[in-house]
Amino acid sequence: MDLSVLQIFVEVMRHGSFAAVGRERNIDPSSVSRTIAGLESELGIRLFQRTTRKLSPTEAGVTYFERVEPLIEEIQQAADIAKDISGNPKGTIRVTSSVSFGLKCIVPLLPEFEAKYPELTVDLLLTDSVVDLFTERIDVAIRLGQLADSTLIIQKLMETRYSVCASPDYLKRYGQPQIPKDIEEHNCLLFPLIGFRSRWIFKNKTGNIQEISVGGNTIISNAIALQQCAVSGMGLTLLPHWLIDEDIDIGKLVKLFPDYKVTATDFNTAAWLLYPSRAYIPFKVRVFVEELRKHILAYGNL
């Protein structure tokens, strides 16, 4: 039986669509449909129920998938191990992260990475939505903050520290808050998630915690946009260190309340690496993660 046919079958099961697999492979959906029809004919069973609006796996299709998918994974792992020995990673690695983290911490890495590994293609999906790693065939995802319980493999990429900051121009015009309570008298640039737009949490050196109500007339769902508004003097904002440390170093932003830890959710926040639920991490993925760690460390973000 042709291995490529089984790979297409597995992809159709994961995507639930001939069209989606066709787009991934840059082939006509009708070609994918004919491949599945040929497999069904060879097996003598129907793998999918087809209607004009929906493609659904049959009970036999689900059972076949459960047995075939691990075999495809084993074959891929064998190929990856062979590439490990050659020391020359090839192929495509699909990576996803939030838009802001990707633009700030991943995109600047790409020119050097491409020059070092010319036979690797990076397919980078930047989105603030949580994508399904299996459906989207993601090799590694970078996610921020707290993670829900998951069957995925998780590794910490770096700790995340948040700070309240503002531009020197804003502080000159409106004064610099001296204690967290003073924030209530200032315009804040807010993120629309629960907590971020209503209160910030401060912890002093003795461990005392206080919640401060925040308000403002600008709410933006992108951290880089909030950073730019803060640099422009529009107000105070709460942002992660990997986004603002450079601006603080060159004086475009001022870090407020340096004696406090600040958060909008939890003080133990981090950036996490998530891999599909399997024991083996492909060589090409390990190479990318290693270079990402080096890049972040070089720019002082760890």
Long-range contacts (C-beta under 8 A, 24 or more apart in sequence): 1-42, 3-72, 3-75, 5-35, 5-38, 5-39, 6-39, 6-68, 6-71, 6-72, 7-72, 8-32, 8-35, 8-36, 9-35, 9-36, 9-39, 9-47, 9-64, 9-65, 9-68, 10-65, 10-68, 10-69, 10-72, 11-137, 12-36, 12-48, 12-55, 13-57, 13-61, 13-65, 13-69, 14-134, 14-135, 14-137, 15-135, 16-55, 16-56, 17-55, 18-55, 24-137, 73-278, 76-282, 77-280, 77-282, 80-280, 80-282, 80-283, 80-284, 81-283, 83-283, 83-284, 84-283, 88-119, 89-117, 89-119, 89-120, 89-283, 89-284, 89-287, 90-119, 90-120, 90-284, 91-119, 91-120, 91-121, 91-284, 92-120, 92-121, 92-122, 92-123, 93-120, 93-121, 93-122, 93-123, 93-139, 93-140, 93-284, 93-285, 93-288, 94-123, 94-125, 94-136, 94-137, 94-138, 94-139, 95-122, 95-123, 95-124, 95-125, 95-138, 95-139, 95-140, 95-141, 95-142, 95-288, 96-124, 96-125, 96-126, 96-127, 96-131, 96-133, 96-136, 96-138, 96-140, 96-141, 96-142, 97-124, 97-126, 97-141, 97-142, 97-143, 98-126, 98-127, 98-128, 98-142, 98-143, 98-144, 98-223, 99-126, 99-127, 99-128, 99-222, 99-224, 100-222, 100-223, 100-224, 100-243, 101-142, 101-144, 101-242, 101-271, 102-126, 102-142, 103-224, 104-224, 104-242, 104-243, 105-242, 105-292, 105-295, 105-296, 105-301, 106-142, 106-292, 108-295, 109-291, 109-292, 109-295, 112-291, 112-295, 113-288, 113-291, 116-291, 117-287, 120-284, 120-287, 120-288, 122-288, 128-221, 128-222, 133-274, 133-275, 133-276, 134-276, 138-276, 139-275, 139-276, 139-282, 139-284, 139-285, 139-288, 140-273, 140-274, 140-275, 140-285, 140-288, 140-289, 141-273, 141-274, 141-275, 142-271, 142-272, 142-273, 142-274, 143-271, 143-272, 143-274, 144-240, 144-269, 144-270, 144-271, 144-272, 145-265, 145-266, 145-269, 145-270, 146-265, 146-266, 146-269, 147-272, 147-274, 150-274, 151-277, 152-274, 152-275, 152-276, 152-277, 153-274, 153-275, 153-276, 153-277, 153-278, 153-279, 153-281, 154-272, 154-273, 154-274, 154-275, 155-272, 155-273, 155-275, 156-270, 156-271, 156-272, 156-273, 157-270, 157-271, 157-272, 157-273, 157-289, 157-292, 157-293, 157-296, 158-242, 158-270, 158-271, 158-296, 158-301, 158-302, 159-269, 159-270, 159-302, 160-240, 160-241, 160-242, 160-269, 160-270, 160-271, 161-240, 161-241, 161-261, 162-238, 162-239, 162-240, 162-241, 162-262, 162-263, 162-264, 162-269, 163-238, 163-239, 163-241, 163-244, 163-248, 163-255, 163-256, 163-257, 163-258, 163-262, 164-200, 164-236, 164-237, 164-238, 164-255, 164-256, 164-257, 164-262, 165-230, 165-236, 165-237, 165-239, 165-244, 165-247, 165-248, 165-253, 165-254, 165-255, 165-256, 166-230, 166-233, 166-235, 166-236, 166-237, 166-253, 166-254, 166-256, 167-230, 167-231, 167-232, 167-233, 167-252, 167-253, 167-254, 168-251, 168-254, 169-233, 170-230, 170-233, 170-234, 170-235, 170-236, 171-254, 173-233, 176-254, 176-256, 177-236, 177-256, 177-257, 180-210, 180-212, 180-257, 180-260, 181-210, 181-212, 183-212, 183-214, 183-236, 184-212, 184-213, 184-214, 184-215, 186-235, 186-236, 187-215, 187-216, 187-217, 187-218, 187-234, 187-235, 187-236, 188-214, 188-215, 188-216, 188-235, 188-236, 188-237, 188-238, 189-216, 189-218, 189-220, 189-226, 189-229, 189-230, 189-234, 189-235, 189-236, 189-237, 190-214, 190-215, 190-216, 190-218, 190-219, 190-220, 190-226, 190-237, 191-219, 191-220, 191-221, 191-223, 191-226, 191-238, 191-264, 192-219, 192-220, 192-221, 193-264, 195-264, 195-265, 196-238, 196-264, 196-265, 199-264, 200-238, 200-262, 200-263, 200-264, 201-262, 201-263, 201-264, 201-267, 202-257, 202-260, 202-261, 202-262, 203-260, 203-261, 203-262, 203-267, 204-259, 204-260, 205-259, 227-253, 238-262, 238-264, 241-301, 242-271, 242-296, 242-301, 245-300, 245-301, 246-299
